[in-house]
Amino acid sequence: MAKPSKVWKAFVLIAVILVVDQAVKIYIKTHFQLHESFRVTGWFYIYFTENSGMAFGWEFFDKIFLTLFRIIAAGLLIWYMVYISRKKQFPTGYVLSIALIIAGALGNVIDCVFYGLIFDHSYGQVAGFFPEGGGYAPIFYGKVVDMLFFPLINTTLPDWLPIWGGRDFLFFRPVFNIADTSITTGILILLIFYRSCLAEDTKGKKGKSDKAGSPLTT
């Protein structure tokens, strides 16, 4: 029996992450009001919030441009993943790392494209799924659902500390989701274990470009 190819392993990984990511988001959206939280441990909370912009809630452009950018970026990454999966010099781990990034990107794209259509708003209520009156936003204008909150350090800074003395201090503040975790994990794996592959890929493309432009090739 033939072993699954690198590209099929990658697509299976993407599918699994998407299913888990969307299942968790749909559960949170249909069981929590916005900003409602559930304490799991002292350093881990399920805290429902929504992100309408880029990382950390930054917004520089109209929402549709951000959503379209995410779709195009995900499409380019899928093409790149399929391309490198056919090259023997790129190990399976490298391809799967790219798959993690793609899965995370697609997970958040689904929120942006469809969640405004299929859910009620969550302000002061638990959102309905496929509400009769329609969703809270048109297509491409949905919000990304976040729920993972890890306040690892929550304390008050000592009074003797200059400037910040007596202020509340919270670490780690961002709230994120499984898709975000997938993207971050994929990037970290690439940087820690596959920097040589990234360098080889870049070098290979540069070499082909130099060769094509060299007068010695004519």
PADOKOL-681210 format. One record per atom (N, C-alpha, C): x, y, z; residue in one letter. Coordinates in pm, whole numbers, plus 32768, in hexadecimal, padded with zeros to 4 digits. Layout:
XYZA;...
! end
This chain:
80557F888000M;800080008000M;8058807C8000M;803E80D67FA2A;8091814E7F95A;807C81AD800AA;80E981EC8031K;80E0824D809DK;809E82CD806BK;8051831280C1P;801583908098P;808283F58072P;806A843E8009S;80CB84A27FDCS;80CE8517803ES;813585698031K;814385DD8089K;80CD863C807AK;809F864F8000V;803386AF7FEBV;7FB1867D8027V;7F9885F78021W;7F1E85C3805EW;7F2385CC80F6W;7F9785B38130K;7FA685C681C0K;7F89865681E7K;7FB986B18194A;7FA4873F81AFA;7F11876481AAA;7ECB87328144F;7E3C87528137F;7DEA871281A7F;7E10869B81D3V;7DCB865D8244V;7DDF86B082C2V;7E5A86E082D8L;7E758735834CL;7E2387B58347L;7E1D87F282D2I;7DCD886C82C2I;7D3B885182E3I;7D0587E282AFA;7C7887C082C7A;7C5C87AA835BA;7CB5876383A0V;7CA18747842FV;7CA087C9847FV;7D0088218465I;7D0888A084AEI;7C8E88F68492I;7C6288F88415L;7BEC894883F4L;7B708915843CL;7B5E88928441V;7AE988598485V;7AEB887B8519V;7B5E8869855AV;7B68888785E9V;7B55891C8602V;7B97896E85B3D;7B8E89FF85C3D;7AFD8A2F85B6D;7ABA8A02854DQ;7A318A308536Q;79D089F6859DQ;79E6897B85C8A;798E8940862EA;7996899086B0A;7A0F89B386D9V;7A208A018754V;79E28A8B8745V;79F98ACD86D4K;79C38B5386BEK;792A8B5386BDK;78EF8AF1867AI;785D8AEA8674I;78248AD08700I;78658A79874CY;78378A5F87D4Y;783D8ADF8829Y;78AC8B268822I;78BB8BA18870I;78538C078845I;78438C1887C5K;77E78C7D8790K;77568C5F87B9K;77328BDF87C4T;76A78BBB87E1T;768F8B9A8875T;76F58BAB88C9H;76E58B8E8958H;77148C0089B4H;775A8C63897EF;778F8CD189CEF;775E8D568998F;77448DB389F4Q;77328E3D89CCQ;77BA8E7F89BCQ;77C08EEA896FL;783E8F2F895AL;787A8F5B89E0L;78FA8F3F89F4H;79478F5F8A6DH;79228F078AE6H;78D28EA18AD0E;78BA8E408B3BE;79338DE48B45E;79538DBA8BBFS;79CA8D668BD1S;79AC8CEF8C2CS;7A028C8C8C22F;79FA8C158C75F;7A868BF48CA6F;7A978BEC8D2BR;7B1A8BD28D65R;7B398B3D8D62R;7BA28B188D1AV;7BCF8A8E8D15V;7C358A778D84V;7C9B8ACB8D88T;7CFB8ACF8DF6T;7D1A8B618E14T;7D728B798E74G;7D978C028E93G;7DE28C478E24G;7E1A8BF98DC8W;7E688C358D5AW;7E2D8C168CD1W;7DB48BDB8CCDF;7D758BBE8C4DF;7CDF8BD58C57F;7CAB8C2A8BFFY;7C1C8C4A8BF9Y;7BEA8C358B6AY;7B6C8C0B8B5FI;7B238C178AE2I;7ADD8C9F8AE6I;7B088CF88A92Y;7AD58D818A94Y;7AAB8DA68A05Y;7A298DB989F1F;79F58DD1896BF;7A038E648944F;7A4E8E7988DBT;7A578EFE88A1T;7A5C8EEF880AT;7A4A8F5D87C2E;7A4C8F5B8731E;7AAD8FC486FDE;7AF08FA18693N;7B558FF78658N;7B2A901D85CBN;7B14909C85B2S;7AE690C8852FS;7B5890F484D4S;7BD090F68509G;7C40912484B7G;7CB090C184B2G;7D2990F484AAM;7D9F909F84A3M;7DC990798530M;7E44904B853EA;7E77902085C0A;7E6990918626A;7E40906D869FF;7E2F90C9870EF;7DC4913286F4F;7D6B91178691G;7CFC91728678G;7D1F91EC8626G;7D9891F285EEW;7DBD9265859BW;7D689267851DW;7D4492DE84F2E;7CF692ED8478E;7D2F93618428E;7D5E934483AEF;7D9693AC8359F;7D4593C182D9F;7CFD935B82AEF;7CB493628231F;7C2593348248F;7BD2934781E1D;7B4A931281E6D;7B50927B81F6D;7AEF9246823CK;7AED91B6825DK;7AF7915D81E2K;7AB991838174I;7AB8912C80FEI;7B44911C80C6I;7B98918580CEF;7C21917A809CF;7C72911980F0F;7C5C911D8173L;7CA190C081CCL;7C78903081ADL;7BF69019819BT;7BC58F93817ET;7BF98F6180F9T;7BF68FB58093L;7C298F8D800FL;7CBE8F718015L;7D078FC18063F;7D978FAA8072F;7DB08F2180B0F;7D628EFD8116R;7D718E7B8157R;7D548E0980F4R;7CEE8E1A80A2I;7CCB8DB28041I;7D3B8DA07FDBI;7D708E0F7FA7I;7DDB8E087F44I;7E598DCB7F82I;7E798DF57FFEA;7EEF8DC08042A;7EE28D298058A;7E6B8CFC8081A;7E558C6D8096A;7E618C218014A;7E2C8C5A7FA7G;7E378C187F26G;7EC78C0A7EF7G;7F178C727F0BL;7FA58C6C7EE5L;7FF08C067F39L;7FCF8BFF7FB9L;80118B9D800FL;7FED8B0E7FE8L;7F708AF87FC0I;7F498A727F93I;7F978A4C7F16I;7FA28AAB7EB7W;7FF18A907E3EW;80818A6E7E63W;80BB8ABB7EBEY;81458AA47EE6Y;81548A1D7F2AY;80F589F87F7FM;80FB89787FC5M;80F789037F62M;809E890B7F00V;809688A17E9BV;8118889B7E4BV;814F890E7E2BY;81CC89147DDDY;824088D27E27Y;825488F77EA5I;82C888C07EEEI;82B3882E7F14I;823588027F1CS;821C87767F3FS;824E87177ED3S;8262874A7E5BR;829386F97DECR;832B86F57DE5R;836C87447E39K;83FE874D7E38K;843786F57EA7K;8492869C7E83K;84CA863E7EE4K;851D86847F4FK;855786F77F2FQ;85AF87397F90Q;856587788004Q;84E087837FF9F;849287BE8065F;8451874E80B6F;8474873F8136P;843F86D18189P;83AC86E581A8P;836F867881D4T;82E0867B81F5T;82C186E18262T;831986EC82C5G;8302874C8331G;82F987DB8300G;834987FC829CY;834588838263Y;82BF889C821FY;8292883A81D2V;82108847818EV;819E885281F3V;81A48803825EL;813A880882C3L;813C888B8310L;81B188C7831FS;81B8894A8360S;816F89B3830DS;818189AE828AI;81378A078231I;80A289EA823BI;807F89698247A;7FF289438253A;7FB3897E82D2A;7FFF8982833FL;7FCC89BE83BBL;7FA98A5283A6L;7FFF8A99835FI;7FE68B268345I;7F6B8B3782EDI;7F608AE28287I;7EEC8AE9822EI;7E6B8ACC827BI;7E6D8A6582CFA;7DF58A41831BA;7DC78AB58373A;7E278AF683B6G;7E038B67840AG;7DCB8BDA83BAG;7E098BF68348A;7DD78C6382F4A;7D4A8C4782C3A;7D328BCC8295L;7CAD8BA88263L;7C458BAA82D3L;7C6E8B7F834BG;7C108B8183BBG;7BDB8C0C83D7G;7C338C6F83D4N;7C078CF983ECN;7BBF8D348373N;7BE48D0782FBV;7B9D8D358283V;7B0B8D0A8287V;7AF18C9082B3I;7A678C6082BDI;7A158CBC8317I;7A4E8CE48387D;7A088D4183E1D;79E58DC28398D;7A498DFB8355C;7A378E7C8313C;79CE8E7582A4C;79D08E0A8258V;79788E0181E5V;78E98DDD820DV;78D88D7C8268F;78538D42827EF;78118D628304F;785E8D80836CY;78218D8C83F1Y;77BB8DFD83FAY;77D18E6983B1G;77708ED683B2G;76EA8EAD8379G;76EC8E498320L;76718E1B82E0L;76278DB38332L;76708D5F837BI;762F8CEB83BAI;76168CFC8450I;76458D6B848AF;76328D7F851AF;75F08E058539F;75A38E0885A8D;757B8E8685E7D;75F38EC88627D;75E18F46864FH;76478F87869EH;76478F4A872BH;76B18F628776S;76C08F2687FBS;76BD8F8C886CS;76929005884FY;768C906D88B6Y;761590568912Y;762F902F898EG;75C5901C89EFG;756D8FA389D5G;75988F4A897CQ;754A8ED3895EQ;75A58E668927Q;75738DEC892BV;75B98D7F88E7V;758A8D7D8857V;75E68D7C87F9A;75C38D86876BA;75768D0D873CA;75178D2486E4G;74CF8CB886A4G;75178C8C8626G;75058C0D8602F;75438BD3858CF;74DD8BD6851BF;75008C1384A9F;74A58C2A843AF;74248C6F846AF;742E8CE884A1P;73B78D2E84D2P;73568D518462P;72D58D548484E;726E8D6F841FE;727E8DF983E0E;72A68E5B842FG;72B48EE283FCG;73388EFE83B7G;73898E9883A7G;740A8EAC8368G;74778EC483CFG;74F38EC283A2G;75658ED183FCG;75838F608420G;75F38F728468Y;76148FF7849BY;7664904C8438Y;7691901083C8A;76E2905C8368A;76DA901982DFA;76F490658274P;76F5902981EEP;776F8FD181D8P;776F8F8A8168I;77DF8F328147I;78628F828142I;78CE8F46816FF;79558F808178F;79678FDC81F0F;78FE8FF5823DY;7909905382ACY;78F5900F8334Y;79038F8C8339G;78F88F4783B9G;79708F618413G;79608F418492K;79C98F5584F5K;7A068ECE851DK;7A878ED18539V;7ACE8E588563V;7AB18E3D85F6V;7A8D8DC28615V;7A6D8D9A869FV;7AED8D7086E6V;7B088DAD8758D;7B7B8D8A87ACD;7B488D5D8835D;7B958D038875M;7B658CD188F6M;7BD28CA08955M;7C4C8C93892AL;7CB78C5C897EL;7D028CCE89C3L;7CFD8CD08A47F;7D378D3E8A96F;7D8F8D038B04F;7E0D8D298B04F;7E6D8CF48B64F;7EAC8D668BB6F;7E688D958C1FP;7EA48DFC8C76P;7F0A8DBC8CD4P;7F808D9F8CA0L;7FE48D548CEBL;80118D9D8D68L;801B8E228D5EI;80418E748DD2I;7FDC8EE48DDEI;7F988EE98E4EN;7F368F538E67N;7F4F8F8A8EF2N;7F918FFC8EFAT;7FBD902F8F7BT;7FBE90C78F7AT;7FE491018FEBT;7FF591918FF7T;808991AF900BT;80BD920A8FBBL;814A922B8FC3L;816792739047L;81DB925B9083P;81FC929A9104P;8202933290FAP;81DE93759167D;81D694079168D;825D944A9150D;82CA94079176W;834E94449168W;837E944890D7W;83399403907BL;836493FF8FF0L;834694868FADL;83AA94C58F70P;839495478F2EP;832B953D8EBFP;82DC95A48EB1I;827895B78E46I;820495558E53I;822194D18E54W;81B7946C8E52W;819294388EDCW;81CE946B8F46G;81B2943A8FCCG;812094438FF2G;80E893D79029G;805D93D59055G;7FF993B38FE9G;802793A68F6CR;7FCC93868EFFR;7FB792EF8EF2R;7F4292CA8EBDD;7F27923E8EA1D;7F7C92108E2BD;7FAC91958E33F;8000915D8DC9F;7FC890D68DA1F;7FB290C68D1FL;7F7A90488CEBL;7FD290138C7BL;7FFB8F958C89F;80468F508C20F;80148EBE8C1DF;7FDD8E938BB8F;7FDF8EB38B2CF;7F558EEA8B07F;7F488F5D8AC5R;7EC98FA18AB3R;7E798F768A38R;7EB78F5689C5P;7E678F39894DP;7E088EC3895EP;7D938ECD891DV;7D338E5F8914V;7D388E2E8884V;7D408DAA8871F;7D548D7587EBF;7D018CF687D9F;7D128CB48767N;7CC38C3B874AN;7D1F8BCD8715N;7CE48B5C86F2I;7D338AEA86C3I;7D768B09863EI;7D318B5385E7A;7D6D8B798567A;7DEA8BCD857DA;7DE48C2D85D9D;7E5A8C7E85F9D;7ECB8C27862ED;7EA88BC78683T;7F0B8B6B86BBT;7F4D8B1A864CT;7EFF8AEF85EBS;7F348AA2857BS;7F988AF5852AS;7F768B72850FI;7FD08BCA84C5I;80528BDE8512I;80478C008592T;80BD8C1885E4T;81158B9C85EDT;80D68B288601T;81228AAB860AT;816D8A8F8589T;812A8AA08518G;816A8A898498G;81E28AE38482G;81D38B6384A3I;82418BC28492I;82B68B9F84EEI;82998B7D856CL;83058B5B85C9L;83508ADD859DL;83078A79856DI;834889FE853EI;83A48A1E84C8I;83758A72846CL;83C88A9983FAL;84478ADF8427L;843A8B3D8483L;84AD8B8C84AFL;850F8B3A8502L;84DC8ADB854FI;85338A8D85A7I;85738A168560I;852289CF8511F;8553895084D9F;857089538443F;853689B283FAY;854089AD8368Y;85748A2E832BY;85C98A758373R;86048AED8339R;86588ACC82BER;86988A5882C0S;86E98A30824DS;86928A1981D1S;861989E481E5C;85BE89D08174C;85908A55813BC;85738AB48194L;854C8B398166L;85BD8B7A8118L;86388B6B814CA;86AB8BA48108A;86C38B608082A;86B28ADC807FE;86C68A908003E;86618AB87F9BE;85E48ACA7FC5D;857B8AF17F68D;85988B7B7F2DD;85BE8BDA7F86T;85DD8C607F58T;86578C617EFCT;86BE8C147F21K;87378C0B7ED2K;871C8BCE7E4BK;86C68B667E4BG;86A58B247DCDG;865E8B817D6DG;86008BCF7DA0K;85B88C2E7D4BK;86158C997D17K;86728CC97D6DK;86D08D307D45K;872F8CFA7CDBK;875B8C7A7CEDG;87B58C3D7C8DG;87778C317C03G;86F78C097BFFK;86B28BFD7B80K;86A48C857B3DK;86888CED7B8ES;86798D737B58S;86FD8DA67B1FS;876B8D8E7B67D;87EF8DBB7B39D;88168D717ABAD;87F68CEF7AB5K;881A8CA07A40K;87CC8CCD79C6K;874E8CED79DBA;86FB8D18796AA;872B8D9C7934A;87618DF17988G;878C8E76795EG;881D8E7E7937G;88688E10793FS;88F68E117922S;89108E0A788DS;896E8E5A7857P;898D8E5477C8P;89CE8DD077A3P;8A038D837805L;8A428D0477E7L;89DE8C9977C1L;895D8CB277DCT;88F88C4F77BET;88BE8C607731T;88E48CC876EDT;88AD8CE17668T;89058CA675FCT;
! end
